[in-house]
Every structure is written in C-alpha cells, then in structure tokens.
C-alpha cells in the first residue's frame, strides 16, 4: 500500500506522516530555539522530508501535495539569519561520494 495522505499508514503498526510530524515537532522547536551555532542531524529520508517541511515553515498538510525528500547519506546545509528568515543552501547533496 502506498501512502496517499499524511494520515495513511503502510501497515497497522506504522506511523503516519502526521504522527511523525507530531513526534518530531518538540525536537524541531528545541533545535530552532537553541543557542547552538552548528547542529548535525542524522535521520532516515522519510523523517528528513518532514523536517524539511517544518524548516520552511510549511504546514503538515503540504506533504499531501509535495515534499523535499532527504536522501540517505545526503548532506543538507540550512540556516536561519538574524531576522528569522530560513535558507536551504544545499539539499541532500551526495557529491562527496564522487
């Protein structure tokens, strides 16, 4: 079965994308309000796509229509400037493998 909406589950014990969002949100809020200058986050691609959506300030429902998928092993460079504007300079870059 393929997920069609953020509330679908691939099997009965699985988490939906909305479940992932709700589980990730407290961590995301802590990361974004922390004083750390550089943070490295390692995760699987599905959860990274949820993180990417949060980072851009989009709603969870956005994932029903589009997503920025995170590749396993991919490196992304994201930052927030002093005015609170968020930037993604690199997304799921795999060039280091070559």
mmCIF file as gemmi writes it, N, C-alpha and C atoms, coordinates in Angstrom:
data_model
loop_
_atom_site.group_PDB
_atom_site.id
_atom_site.type_symbol
_atom_site.label_atom_id
_atom_site.label_alt_id
_atom_site.label_comp_id
_atom_site.label_asym_id
_atom_site.label_entity_id
_atom_site.label_seq_id
_atom_site.pdbx_PDB_ins_code
_atom_site.Cartn_x
_atom_site.Cartn_y
_atom_site.Cartn_z
_atom_site.occupancy
_atom_site.B_iso_or_equiv
_atom_site.pdbx_formal_charge
_atom_site.auth_seq_id
_atom_site.auth_asym_id
_atom_site.pdbx_PDB_model_num
ATOM 1 N N . UNK Axp A 1 ? 0.849 -1.193 0 1 0 ? 1 A 1
ATOM 2 C CA . UNK Axp A 1 ? 0 0 0 1 0 ? 1 A 1
ATOM 3 C C . UNK Axp A 1 ? 0.887 1.247 0 1 0 ? 1 A 1
ATOM 4 N N . UNK Axp A 2 ? 0.55 2.184 -0.809 1 0 ? 2 A 1
ATOM 5 C CA . UNK Axp A 2 ? 1.281 3.451 -0.875 1 0 ? 2 A 1
ATOM 6 C C . UNK Axp A 2 ? 0.537 4.517 -0.079 1 0 ? 2 A 1
ATOM 7 N N . UNK Axp A 3 ? 1.293 5.371 0.59 1 0 ? 3 A 1
ATOM 8 C CA . UNK Axp A 3 ? 0.69 6.484 1.317 1 0 ? 3 A 1
ATOM 9 C C . UNK Axp A 3 ? 0.145 7.49 0.312 1 0 ? 3 A 1
ATOM 10 N N . UNK Axp A 4 ? -1.101 7.892 0.482 1 0 ? 4 A 1
ATOM 11 C CA . UNK Axp A 4 ? -1.685 8.918 -0.381 1 0 ? 4 A 1
ATOM 12 C C . UNK Axp A 4 ? -1.863 10.228 0.371 1 0 ? 4 A 1
ATOM 13 N N . UNK Axp A 5 ? -2.055 10.121 1.681 1 0 ? 5 A 1
ATOM 14 C CA . UNK Axp A 5 ? -2.199 11.325 2.502 1 0 ? 5 A 1
ATOM 15 C C . UNK Axp A 5 ? -1.29 11.204 3.73 1 0 ? 5 A 1
ATOM 16 N N . UNK Axp A 6 ? -1.153 12.276 4.445 1 0 ? 6 A 1
ATOM 17 C CA . UNK Axp A 6 ? -0.311 12.285 5.634 1 0 ? 6 A 1
ATOM 18 C C . UNK Axp A 6 ? -0.882 11.441 6.764 1 0 ? 6 A 1
ATOM 19 N N . UNK Axp A 7 ? -2.124 11.009 6.637 1 0 ? 7 A 1
ATOM 20 C CA . UNK Axp A 7 ? -2.747 10.198 7.677 1 0 ? 7 A 1
ATOM 21 C C . UNK Axp A 7 ? -2.743 8.707 7.357 1 0 ? 7 A 1
ATOM 22 N N . UNK Axp A 8 ? -2.274 8.336 6.169 1 0 ? 8 A 1
ATOM 23 C CA . UNK Axp A 8 ? -2.2 6.921 5.786 1 0 ? 8 A 1
ATOM 24 C C . UNK Axp A 8 ? -1.041 6.236 6.484 1 0 ? 8 A 1
ATOM 25 N N . UNK Axp A 9 ? -1.196 4.92 6.666 1 0 ? 9 A 1
ATOM 26 C CA . UNK Axp A 9 ? -0.136 4.09 7.256 1 0 ? 9 A 1
ATOM 27 C C . UNK Axp A 9 ? 0.123 2.921 6.311 1 0 ? 9 A 1
ATOM 28 N N . UNK Axp A 10 ? 1.39 2.598 6.13 1 0 ? 10 A 1
ATOM 29 C CA . UNK Axp A 10 ? 1.743 1.498 5.234 1 0 ? 10 A 1
ATOM 30 C C . UNK Axp A 10 ? 1.3 0.155 5.794 1 0 ? 10 A 1
ATOM 31 N N . UNK Axp A 11 ? 1.264 0.022 7.106 1 0 ? 11 A 1
ATOM 32 C CA . UNK Axp A 11 ? 0.749 -1.171 7.771 1 0 ? 11 A 1
ATOM 33 C C . UNK Axp A 11 ? 0.223 -0.747 9.137 1 0 ? 11 A 1
ATOM 34 N N . UNK Axp A 12 ? -0.498 -1.635 9.823 1 0 ? 12 A 1
ATOM 35 C CA . UNK Axp A 12 ? -1.25 -1.241 11.025 1 0 ? 12 A 1
ATOM 36 C C . UNK Axp A 12 ? -0.387 -0.648 12.142 1 0 ? 12 A 1
ATOM 37 N N . UNK Axp A 13 ? 0.856 -1.108 12.307 1 0 ? 13 A 1
ATOM 38 C CA . UNK Axp A 13 ? 1.712 -0.603 13.382 1 0 ? 13 A 1
ATOM 39 C C . UNK Axp A 13 ? 2.516 0.631 12.981 1 0 ? 13 A 1
ATOM 40 N N . UNK Axp A 14 ? 2.463 1.01 11.735 1 0 ? 14 A 1
ATOM 41 C CA . UNK Axp A 14 ? 3.295 2.109 11.226 1 0 ? 14 A 1
ATOM 42 C C . UNK Axp A 14 ? 2.787 3.458 11.712 1 0 ? 14 A 1
ATOM 43 N N . UNK Axp A 15 ? 3.689 4.42 11.691 1 0 ? 15 A 1
ATOM 44 C CA . UNK Axp A 15 ? 3.319 5.8 11.994 1 0 ? 15 A 1
ATOM 45 C C . UNK Axp A 15 ? 2.933 6.499 10.688 1 0 ? 15 A 1
ATOM 46 N N . UNK Axp A 16 ? 1.933 7.338 10.773 1 0 ? 16 A 1
ATOM 47 C CA . UNK Axp A 16 ? 1.574 8.164 9.612 1 0 ? 16 A 1
ATOM 48 C C . UNK Axp A 16 ? 2.551 9.337 9.551 1 0 ? 16 A 1
ATOM 49 N N . UNK Axp A 17 ? 2.535 10.061 8.453 1 0 ? 17 A 1
ATOM 50 C CA . UNK Axp A 17 ? 3.384 11.254 8.343 1 0 ? 17 A 1
ATOM 51 C C . UNK Axp A 17 ? 2.974 12.284 9.39 1 0 ? 17 A 1
ATOM 52 N N . UNK Axp A 18 ? 1.677 12.365 9.68 1 0 ? 18 A 1
ATOM 53 C CA . UNK Axp A 18 ? 1.225 13.289 10.728 1 0 ? 18 A 1
ATOM 54 C C . UNK Axp A 18 ? 1.787 12.862 12.091 1 0 ? 18 A 1
ATOM 55 N N . UNK Axp A 19 ? 1.792 11.535 12.351 1 0 ? 19 A 1
ATOM 56 C CA . UNK Axp A 19 ? 2.383 11.026 13.588 1 0 ? 19 A 1
ATOM 57 C C . UNK Axp A 19 ? 3.858 11.419 13.669 1 0 ? 19 A 1
ATOM 58 N N . UNK Axp A 20 ? 4.575 11.262 12.546 1 0 ? 20 A 1
ATOM 59 C CA . UNK Axp A 20 ? 5.987 11.649 12.504 1 0 ? 20 A 1
ATOM 60 C C . UNK Axp A 20 ? 6.14 13.135 12.807 1 0 ? 20 A 1
ATOM 61 N N . UNK Axp A 21 ? 5.292 13.946 12.202 1 0 ? 21 A 1
ATOM 62 C CA . UNK Axp A 21 ? 5.309 15.4 12.428 1 0 ? 21 A 1
ATOM 63 C C . UNK Axp A 21 ? 5.156 15.707 13.915 1 0 ? 21 A 1
ATOM 64 N N . UNK Axp A 22 ? 4.133 15.118 14.519 1 0 ? 22 A 1
ATOM 65 C CA . UNK Axp A 22 ? 3.843 15.389 15.934 1 0 ? 22 A 1
ATOM 66 C C . UNK Axp A 22 ? 4.974 14.917 16.841 1 0 ? 22 A 1
ATOM 67 N N . UNK Axp A 23 ? 5.614 13.824 16.483 1 0 ? 23 A 1
ATOM 68 C CA . UNK Axp A 23 ? 6.736 13.318 17.282 1 0 ? 23 A 1
ATOM 69 C C . UNK Axp A 23 ? 7.982 14.191 17.099 1 0 ? 23 A 1
ATOM 70 N N . UNK Axp A 24 ? 8.195 14.7 15.894 1 0 ? 24 A 1
ATOM 71 C CA . UNK Axp A 24 ? 9.374 15.499 15.59 1 0 ? 24 A 1
ATOM 72 C C . UNK Axp A 24 ? 9.268 16.944 16.08 1 0 ? 24 A 1
ATOM 73 N N . UNK Axp A 25 ? 8.065 17.474 16.194 1 0 ? 25 A 1
ATOM 74 C CA . UNK Axp A 25 ? 7.853 18.896 16.482 1 0 ? 25 A 1
ATOM 75 C C . UNK Axp A 25 ? 8.565 19.385 17.749 1 0 ? 25 A 1
ATOM 76 N N . UNK Axp A 26 ? 8.486 18.693 18.888 1 0 ? 26 A 1
ATOM 77 C CA . UNK Axp A 26 ? 9.195 19.197 20.076 1 0 ? 26 A 1
ATOM 78 C C . UNK Axp A 26 ? 10.715 19.265 19.862 1 0 ? 26 A 1
ATOM 79 N N . UNK Axp A 27 ? 11.286 18.273 19.184 1 0 ? 27 A 1
ATOM 80 C CA . UNK Axp A 27 ? 12.716 18.291 18.874 1 0 ? 27 A 1
ATOM 81 C C . UNK Axp A 27 ? 13.044 19.464 17.965 1 0 ? 27 A 1
ATOM 82 N N . UNK Axp A 28 ? 12.239 19.657 16.925 1 0 ? 28 A 1
ATOM 83 C CA . UNK Axp A 28 ? 12.441 20.761 15.987 1 0 ? 28 A 1
ATOM 84 C C . UNK Axp A 28 ? 12.418 22.096 16.718 1 0 ? 28 A 1
ATOM 85 N N . UNK Axp A 29 ? 11.419 22.29 17.567 1 0 ? 29 A 1
ATOM 86 C CA . UNK Axp A 29 ? 11.305 23.548 18.316 1 0 ? 29 A 1
ATOM 87 C C . UNK Axp A 29 ? 12.524 23.769 19.209 1 0 ? 29 A 1
ATOM 88 N N . UNK Axp A 30 ? 13.014 22.714 19.836 1 0 ? 30 A 1
ATOM 89 C CA . UNK Axp A 30 ? 14.199 22.835 20.695 1 0 ? 30 A 1
ATOM 90 C C . UNK Axp A 30 ? 15.43 23.209 19.869 1 0 ? 30 A 1
ATOM 91 N N . UNK Axp A 31 ? 15.596 22.574 18.73 1 0 ? 31 A 1
ATOM 92 C CA . UNK Axp A 31 ? 16.739 22.866 17.855 1 0 ? 31 A 1
ATOM 93 C C . UNK Axp A 31 ? 16.681 24.313 17.371 1 0 ? 31 A 1
ATOM 94 N N . UNK Axp A 32 ? 15.517 24.761 16.978 1 0 ? 32 A 1
ATOM 95 C CA . UNK Axp A 32 ? 15.376 26.096 16.387 1 0 ? 32 A 1
ATOM 96 C C . UNK Axp A 32 ? 15.452 27.214 17.421 1 0 ? 32 A 1
ATOM 97 N N . UNK Axp A 33 ? 15.218 26.909 18.68 1 0 ? 33 A 1
ATOM 98 C CA . UNK Axp A 33 ? 15.293 27.952 19.708 1 0 ? 33 A 1
ATOM 99 C C . UNK Axp A 33 ? 16.579 27.862 20.519 1 0 ? 33 A 1
ATOM 100 N N . UNK Axp A 34 ? 17.4 26.859 20.225 1 0 ? 34 A 1
ATOM 101 C CA . UNK Axp A 34 ? 18.658 26.685 20.954 1 0 ? 34 A 1
ATOM 102 C C . UNK Axp A 34 ? 19.689 27.715 20.545 1 0 ? 34 A 1
ATOM 103 N N . UNK Axp A 35 ? 20.741 27.799 21.342 1 0 ? 35 A 1
ATOM 104 C CA . UNK Axp A 35 ? 21.82 28.749 21.095 1 0 ? 35 A 1
ATOM 105 C C . UNK Axp A 35 ? 22.976 28.144 20.305 1 0 ? 35 A 1
ATOM 106 N N . UNK Axp A 36 ? 22.85 26.882 19.931 1 0 ? 36 A 1
ATOM 107 C CA . UNK Axp A 36 ? 23.928 26.222 19.204 1 0 ? 36 A 1
ATOM 108 C C . UNK Axp A 36 ? 24.093 26.827 17.821 1 0 ? 36 A 1
ATOM 109 N N . UNK Axp A 37 ? 25.331 27.071 17.459 1 0 ? 37 A 1
ATOM 110 C CA . UNK Axp A 37 ? 25.605 27.674 16.162 1 0 ? 37 A 1
ATOM 111 C C . UNK Axp A 37 ? 25.511 26.658 15.032 1 0 ? 37 A 1
ATOM 112 N N . UNK Axp A 38 ? 26.035 25.461 15.258 1 0 ? 38 A 1
ATOM 113 C CA . UNK Axp A 38 ? 26.015 24.408 14.245 1 0 ? 38 A 1
ATOM 114 C C . UNK Axp A 38 ? 25.427 23.142 14.844 1 0 ? 38 A 1
ATOM 115 N N . UNK Axp A 39 ? 24.535 22.527 14.103 1 0 ? 39 A 1
ATOM 116 C CA . UNK Axp A 39 ? 23.882 21.304 14.555 1 0 ? 39 A 1
ATOM 117 C C . UNK Axp A 39 ? 23.919 20.304 13.41 1 0 ? 39 A 1
ATOM 118 N N . UNK Axp A 40 ? 24.251 19.067 13.726 1 0 ? 40 A 1
ATOM 119 C CA . UNK Axp A 40 ? 24.213 17.992 12.738 1 0 ? 40 A 1
ATOM 120 C C . UNK Axp A 40 ? 23.073 17.065 13.119 1 0 ? 40 A 1
ATOM 121 N N . UNK Axp A 41 ? 22.199 16.807 12.168 1 0 ? 41 A 1
ATOM 122 C CA . UNK Axp A 41 ? 21.057 15.925 12.389 1 0 ? 41 A 1
ATOM 123 C C . UNK Axp A 41 ? 21.193 14.75 11.427 1 0 ? 41 A 1
ATOM 124 N N . UNK Axp A 42 ? 21.086 13.56 11.965 1 0 ? 42 A 1
ATOM 125 C CA . UNK Axp A 42 ? 21.15 12.344 11.16 1 0 ? 42 A 1
ATOM 126 C C . UNK Axp A 42 ? 19.824 11.623 11.311 1 0 ? 42 A 1
ATOM 127 N N . UNK Axp A 43 ? 19.227 11.254 10.178 1 0 ? 43 A 1
ATOM 128 C CA . UNK Axp A 43 ? 17.933 10.587 10.215 1 0 ? 43 A 1
ATOM 129 C C . UNK Axp A 43 ? 17.714 9.852 8.906 1 0 ? 43 A 1
ATOM 130 N N . UNK Axp A 44 ? 16.612 9.129 8.832 1 0 ? 44 A 1
ATOM 131 C CA . UNK Axp A 44 ? 16.257 8.481 7.568 1 0 ? 44 A 1
ATOM 132 C C . UNK Axp A 44 ? 15.484 9.466 6.694 1 0 ? 44 A 1
ATOM 133 N N . UNK Axp A 45 ? 15.423 9.179 5.405 1 0 ? 45 A 1
ATOM 134 C CA . UNK Axp A 45 ? 14.874 10.101 4.424 1 0 ? 45 A 1
ATOM 135 C C . UNK Axp A 45 ? 13.447 10.543 4.679 1 0 ? 45 A 1
ATOM 136 N N . UNK Axp A 46 ? 12.596 9.627 5.107 1 0 ? 46 A 1
ATOM 137 C CA . UNK Axp A 46 ? 11.194 9.965 5.322 1 0 ? 46 A 1
ATOM 138 C C . UNK Axp A 46 ? 11.05 11.036 6.393 1 0 ? 46 A 1
ATOM 139 N N . UNK Axp A 47 ? 11.735 10.873 7.501 1 0 ? 47 A 1
ATOM 140 C CA . UNK Axp A 47 ? 11.656 11.851 8.586 1 0 ? 47 A 1
ATOM 141 C C . UNK Axp A 47 ? 12.35 13.156 8.198 1 0 ? 47 A 1
ATOM 142 N N . UNK Axp A 48 ? 13.401 13.059 7.394 1 0 ? 48 A 1
ATOM 143 C CA . UNK Axp A 48 ? 14.06 14.281 6.916 1 0 ? 48 A 1
ATOM 144 C C . UNK Axp A 48 ? 13.118 15.113 6.055 1 0 ? 48 A 1
ATOM 145 N N . UNK Axp A 49 ? 12.282 14.461 5.27 1 0 ? 49 A 1
ATOM 146 C CA . UNK Axp A 49 ? 11.34 15.232 4.451 1 0 ? 49 A 1
ATOM 147 C C . UNK Axp A 49 ? 10.336 15.976 5.328 1 0 ? 49 A 1
ATOM 148 N N . UNK Axp A 50 ? 9.959 15.384 6.454 1 0 ? 50 A 1
ATOM 149 C CA . UNK Axp A 50 ? 9.089 16.074 7.412 1 0 ? 50 A 1
ATOM 150 C C . UNK Axp A 50 ? 9.845 17.251 8.029 1 0 ? 50 A 1
ATOM 151 N N . UNK Axp A 51 ? 11.099 17.028 8.412 1 0 ? 51 A 1
ATOM 152 C CA . UNK Axp A 51 ? 11.923 18.103 8.975 1 0 ? 51 A 1
ATOM 153 C C . UNK Axp A 51 ? 12.069 19.249 7.977 1 0 ? 51 A 1
ATOM 154 N N . UNK Axp A 52 ? 12.335 18.927 6.713 1 0 ? 52 A 1
ATOM 155 C CA . UNK Axp A 52 ? 12.497 19.961 5.683 1 0 ? 52 A 1
ATOM 156 C C . UNK Axp A 52 ? 11.241 20.812 5.557 1 0 ? 52 A 1
ATOM 157 N N . UNK Axp A 53 ? 10.082 20.178 5.621 1 0 ? 53 A 1
ATOM 158 C CA . UNK Axp A 53 ? 8.813 20.905 5.539 1 0 ? 53 A 1
ATOM 159 C C . UNK Axp A 53 ? 8.661 21.839 6.73 1 0 ? 53 A 1
ATOM 160 N N . UNK Axp A 54 ? 8.975 21.341 7.92 1 0 ? 54 A 1
ATOM 161 C CA . UNK Axp A 54 ? 8.922 22.184 9.128 1 0 ? 54 A 1
ATOM 162 C C . UNK Axp A 54 ? 9.874 23.358 9.01 1 0 ? 54 A 1
ATOM 163 N N . UNK Axp A 55 ? 11.086 23.084 8.556 1 0 ? 55 A 1
ATOM 164 C CA . UNK Axp A 55 ? 12.108 24.121 8.471 1 0 ? 55 A 1
ATOM 165 C C . UNK Axp A 55 ? 11.641 25.276 7.589 1 0 ? 55 A 1
ATOM 166 N N . UNK Axp A 56 ? 10.936 24.96 6.516 1 0 ? 56 A 1
ATOM 167 C CA . UNK Axp A 56 ? 10.444 26 5.613 1 0 ? 56 A 1
ATOM 168 C C . UNK Axp A 56 ? 9.197 26.708 6.144 1 0 ? 56 A 1
ATOM 169 N N . UNK Axp A 57 ? 8.702 26.27 7.297 1 0 ? 57 A 1
ATOM 170 C CA . UNK Axp A 57 ? 7.542 26.91 7.902 1 0 ? 57 A 1
ATOM 171 C C . UNK Axp A 57 ? 6.226 26.532 7.24 1 0 ? 57 A 1
ATOM 172 N N . UNK Axp A 58 ? 6.219 25.402 6.549 1 0 ? 58 A 1
ATOM 173 C CA . UNK Axp A 58 ? 5.016 24.942 5.865 1 0 ? 58 A 1
ATOM 174 C C . UNK Axp A 58 ? 4.19 24.065 6.798 1 0 ? 58 A 1
ATOM 175 N N . UNK Axp A 59 ? 2.94 23.883 6.485 1 0 ? 59 A 1
ATOM 176 C CA . UNK Axp A 59 ? 2.065 23.054 7.316 1 0 ? 59 A 1
ATOM 177 C C . UNK Axp A 59 ? 2.266 21.58 6.982 1 0 ? 59 A 1
ATOM 178 N N . UNK Axp A 60 ? 1.875 20.723 7.9 1 0 ? 60 A 1
ATOM 179 C CA . UNK Axp A 60 ? 1.988 19.288 7.67 1 0 ? 60 A 1
ATOM 180 C C . UNK Axp A 60 ? 1.178 18.858 6.445 1 0 ? 60 A 1
ATOM 181 N N . UNK Axp A 61 ? 0.069 19.533 6.194 1 0 ? 61 A 1
ATOM 182 C CA . UNK Axp A 61 ? -0.769 19.19 5.048 1 0 ? 61 A 1
ATOM 183 C C . UNK Axp A 61 ? -0.063 19.414 3.713 1 0 ? 61 A 1
ATOM 184 N N . UNK Axp A 62 ? 0.959 20.246 3.702 1 0 ? 62 A 1
ATOM 185 C CA . UNK Axp A 62 ? 1.742 20.484 2.489 1 0 ? 62 A 1
ATOM 186 C C . UNK Axp A 62 ? 2.298 19.17 1.937 1 0 ? 62 A 1
ATOM 187 N N . UNK Axp A 63 ? 2.616 18.24 2.839 1 0 ? 63 A 1
ATOM 188 C CA . UNK Axp A 63 ? 3.206 16.965 2.425 1 0 ? 63 A 1
ATOM 189 C C . UNK Axp A 63 ? 2.231 16.145 1.579 1 0 ? 63 A 1
ATOM 190 N N . UNK Axp A 64 ? 0.948 16.436 1.643 1 0 ? 64 A 1
ATOM 191 C CA . UNK Axp A 64 ? -0.012 15.754 0.773 1 0 ? 64 A 1
ATOM 192 C C . UNK Axp A 64 ? 0.241 16.064 -0.692 1 0 ? 64 A 1
ATOM 193 N N . UNK Axp A 65 ? 0.766 17.241 -0.985 1 0 ? 65 A 1
ATOM 194 C CA . UNK Axp A 65 ? 0.93 17.671 -2.375 1 0 ? 65 A 1
ATOM 195 C C . UNK Axp A 65 ? 2.388 17.687 -2.836 1 0 ? 65 A 1
ATOM 196 N N . UNK Axp A 66 ? 3.324 17.845 -1.893 1 0 ? 66 A 1
ATOM 197 C CA . UNK Axp A 66 ? 4.731 17.925 -2.286 1 0 ? 66 A 1
ATOM 198 C C . UNK Axp A 66 ? 5.604 17.666 -1.071 1 0 ? 66 A 1
ATOM 199 N N . UNK Axp A 67 ? 6.873 17.345 -1.348 1 0 ? 67 A 1
ATOM 200 C CA . UNK Axp A 67 ? 7.822 17.189 -0.257 1 0 ? 67 A 1
ATOM 201 C C . UNK Axp A 67 ? 9.232 17.34 -0.783 1 0 ? 67 A 1
ATOM 202 N N . UNK Axp A 68 ? 10.117 17.704 0.127 1 0 ? 68 A 1
ATOM 203 C CA . UNK Axp A 68 ? 11.537 17.794 -0.184 1 0 ? 68 A 1
ATOM 204 C C . UNK Axp A 68 ? 12.182 16.591 0.483 1 0 ? 68 A 1
ATOM 205 N N . UNK Axp A 69 ? 12.393 15.558 -0.3 1 0 ? 69 A 1
ATOM 206 C CA . UNK Axp A 69 ? 12.861 14.29 0.239 1 0 ? 69 A 1
ATOM 207 C C . UNK Axp A 69 ? 14.332 14.35 0.604 1 0 ? 69 A 1
ATOM 208 N N . UNK Axp A 70 ? 14.682 13.753 1.723 1 0 ? 70 A 1
ATOM 209 C CA . UNK Axp A 70 ? 16.066 13.664 2.155 1 0 ? 70 A 1
ATOM 210 C C . UNK Axp A 70 ? 16.656 12.329 1.748 1 0 ? 70 A 1
ATOM 211 N N . UNK Axp A 71 ? 17.745 12.336 1.011 1 0 ? 71 A 1
ATOM 212 C CA . UNK Axp A 71 ? 18.402 11.104 0.601 1 0 ? 71 A 1
ATOM 213 C C . UNK Axp A 71 ? 19.241 10.53 1.735 1 0 ? 71 A 1
ATOM 214 N N . UNK Axp A 72 ? 19.262 9.201 1.855 1 0 ? 72 A 1
ATOM 215 C CA . UNK Axp A 72 ? 20.133 8.551 2.83 1 0 ? 72 A 1
ATOM 216 C C . UNK Axp A 72 ? 21.576 8.884 2.474 1 0 ? 72 A 1
ATOM 217 N N . UNK Axp A 73 ? 22.292 9.452 3.414 1 0 ? 73 A 1
ATOM 218 C CA . UNK Axp A 73 ? 23.675 9.856 3.168 1 0 ? 73 A 1
ATOM 219 C C . UNK Axp A 73 ? 23.81 11.247 2.588 1 0 ? 73 A 1
ATOM 220 N N . UNK Axp A 74 ? 22.691 11.865 2.248 1 0 ? 74 A 1
ATOM 221 C CA . UNK Axp A 74 ? 22.719 13.209 1.677 1 0 ? 74 A 1
ATOM 222 C C . UNK Axp A 74 ? 23.042 14.255 2.736 1 0 ? 74 A 1
ATOM 223 N N . UNK Axp A 75 ? 23.708 15.307 2.317 1 0 ? 75 A 1
ATOM 224 C CA . UNK Axp A 75 ? 24.081 16.392 3.211 1 0 ? 75 A 1
ATOM 225 C C . UNK Axp A 75 ? 23.313 17.647 2.794 1 0 ? 75 A 1
ATOM 226 N N . UNK Axp A 76 ? 22.64 18.248 3.758 1 0 ? 76 A 1
ATOM 227 C CA . UNK Axp A 76 ? 21.919 19.492 3.505 1 0 ? 76 A 1
ATOM 228 C C . UNK Axp A 76 ? 22.537 20.593 4.361 1 0 ? 76 A 1
ATOM 229 N N . UNK Axp A 77 ? 22.527 21.799 3.836 1 0 ? 77 A 1
ATOM 230 C CA . UNK Axp A 77 ? 23.017 22.948 4.579 1 0 ? 77 A 1
ATOM 231 C C . UNK Axp A 77 ? 21.88 23.949 4.683 1 0 ? 77 A 1
ATOM 232 N N . UNK Axp A 78 ? 21.414 24.155 5.902 1 0 ? 78 A 1
ATOM 233 C CA . UNK Axp A 78 ? 20.288 25.043 6.165 1 0 ? 78 A 1
ATOM 234 C C . UNK Axp A 78 ? 20.706 26.039 7.232 1 0 ? 78 A 1
ATOM 235 N N . UNK Axp A 79 ? 20.174 27.229 7.131 1 0 ? 79 A 1
ATOM 236 C CA . UNK Axp A 79 ? 20.44 28.188 8.203 1 0 ? 79 A 1
ATOM 237 C C . UNK Axp A 79 ? 19.316 29.198 8.304 1 0 ? 79 A 1
ATOM 238 N N . UNK Axp A 80 ? 19.294 29.86 9.45 1 0 ? 80 A 1
ATOM 239 C CA . UNK Axp A 80 ? 18.332 30.922 9.713 1 0 ? 80 A 1
ATOM 240 C C . UNK Axp A 80 ? 19.124 32.183 9.986 1 0 ? 80 A 1
ATOM 241 N N . UNK Axp A 81 ? 18.779 33.277 9.304 1 0 ? 81 A 1
ATOM 242 C CA . UNK Axp A 81 ? 19.531 34.516 9.527 1 0 ? 81 A 1
ATOM 243 C C . UNK Axp A 81 ? 19.019 35.228 10.779 1 0 ? 81 A 1
ATOM 244 N N . UNK Axp A 82 ? 19.63 36.349 11.103 1 0 ? 82 A 1
ATOM 245 C CA . UNK Axp A 82 ? 19.28 37.088 12.319 1 0 ? 82 A 1
ATOM 246 C C . UNK Axp A 82 ? 17.855 37.627 12.306 1 0 ? 82 A 1
ATOM 247 N N . UNK Axp A 83 ? 17.271 37.746 11.111 1 0 ? 83 A 1
ATOM 248 C CA . UNK Axp A 83 ? 15.892 38.223 11 1 0 ? 83 A 1
ATOM 249 C C . UNK Axp A 83 ? 14.876 37.091 11.054 1 0 ? 83 A 1
ATOM 250 N N . UNK Axp A 84 ? 15.362 35.841 11.186 1 0 ? 84 A 1
ATOM 251 C CA . UNK Axp A 84 ? 14.462 34.697 11.262 1 0 ? 84 A 1
ATOM 252 C C . UNK Axp A 84 ? 14.097 34.088 9.92 1 0 ? 84 A 1
ATOM 253 N N . UNK Axp A 85 ? 14.689 34.593 8.842 1 0 ? 85 A 1
ATOM 254 C CA . UNK Axp A 85 ? 14.42 34.012 7.521 1 0 ? 85 A 1
ATOM 255 C C . UNK Axp A 85 ? 15.265 32.753 7.375 1 0 ? 85 A 1
ATOM 256 N N . UNK Axp A 86 ? 14.636 31.698 6.888 1 0 ? 86 A 1
ATOM 257 C CA . UNK Axp A 86 ? 15.31 30.409 6.761 1 0 ? 86 A 1
ATOM 258 C C . UNK Axp A 86 ? 15.735 30.159 5.32 1 0 ? 86 A 1
ATOM 259 N N . UNK Axp A 87 ? 16.923 29.586 5.184 1 0 ? 87 A 1
ATOM 260 C CA . UNK Axp A 87 ? 17.51 29.314 3.876 1 0 ? 87 A 1
ATOM 261 C C . UNK Axp A 87 ? 17.938 27.853 3.793 1 0 ? 87 A 1
ATOM 262 N N . UNK Axp A 88 ? 17.769 27.261 2.631 1 0 ? 88 A 1
ATOM 263 C CA . UNK Axp A 88 ? 18.345 25.962 2.335 1 0 ? 88 A 1
ATOM 264 C C . UNK Axp A 88 ? 19.341 26.193 1.217 1 0 ? 88 A 1
ATOM 265 N N . UNK Axp A 89 ? 20.621 26.08 1.538 1 0 ? 89 A 1
ATOM 266 C CA . UNK Axp A 89 ? 21.686 26.33 0.563 1 0 ? 89 A 1
ATOM 267 C C . UNK Axp A 89 ? 22.036 25.064 -0.22 1 0 ? 89 A 1
ATOM 268 N N . UNK Axp A 90 ? 21.836 23.925 0.392 1 0 ? 90 A 1
ATOM 269 C CA . UNK Axp A 90 ? 22.148 22.648 -0.249 1 0 ? 90 A 1
ATOM 270 C C . UNK Axp A 90 ? 21.175 21.623 0.315 1 0 ? 90 A 1
ATOM 271 N N . UNK Axp A 91 ? 20.654 20.743 -0.539 1 0 ? 91 A 1
ATOM 272 C CA . UNK Axp A 91 ? 19.697 19.741 -0.072 1 0 ? 91 A 1
ATOM 273 C C . UNK Axp A 91 ? 20.088 18.36 -0.586 1 0 ? 91 A 1
ATOM 274 N N . UNK Axp A 92 ? 20.251 17.431 0.326 1 0 ? 92 A 1
ATOM 275 C CA . UNK Axp A 92 ? 20.573 16.031 0.005 1 0 ? 92 A 1
ATOM 276 C C . UNK Axp A 92 ? 21.733 15.894 -0.976 1 0 ? 92 A 1
ATOM 277 N N . UNK Axp A 93 ? 22.755 16.686 -0.789 1 0 ? 93 A 1
ATOM 278 C CA . UNK Axp A 93 ? 23.925 16.675 -1.666 1 0 ? 93 A 1
ATOM 279 C C . UNK Axp A 93 ? 24.723 15.375 -1.458 1 0 ? 93 A 1
ATOM 280 N N . UNK Axp A 94 ? 24.987 14.679 -2.532 1 0 ? 94 A 1
ATOM 281 C CA . UNK Axp A 94 ? 25.743 13.424 -2.472 1 0 ? 94 A 1
ATOM 282 C C . UNK Axp A 94 ? 27.086 13.57 -3.211 1 0 ? 94 A 1
ATOM 283 N N . UNK Axp A 95 ? 27.501 14.787 -3.537 1 0 ? 95 A 1
ATOM 284 C CA . UNK Axp A 95 ? 28.708 14.991 -4.337 1 0 ? 95 A 1
ATOM 285 C C . UNK Axp A 95 ? 29.979 14.507 -3.646 1 0 ? 95 A 1
ATOM 286 N N . UNK Axp A 96 ? 29.957 14.398 -2.339 1 0 ? 96 A 1
ATOM 287 C CA . UNK Axp A 96 ? 31.143 13.937 -1.626 1 0 ? 96 A 1
ATOM 288 C C . UNK Axp A 96 ? 31.484 12.478 -1.955 1 0 ? 96 A 1
ATOM 289 N N . UNK Axp A 97 ? 30.539 11.731 -2.488 1 0 ? 97 A 1
ATOM 290 C CA . UNK Axp A 97 ? 30.767 10.32 -2.833 1 0 ? 97 A 1
ATOM 291 C C . UNK Axp A 97 ? 31.648 10.194 -4.068 1 0 ? 97 A 1
ATOM 292 N N . UNK Axp A 98 ? 31.527 11.11 -4.984 1 0 ? 98 A 1
ATOM 293 C CA . UNK Axp A 98 ? 32.286 11.027 -6.226 1 0 ? 98 A 1
ATOM 294 C C . UNK Axp A 98 ? 33.701 11.312 -5.93 1 0 ? 98 A 1
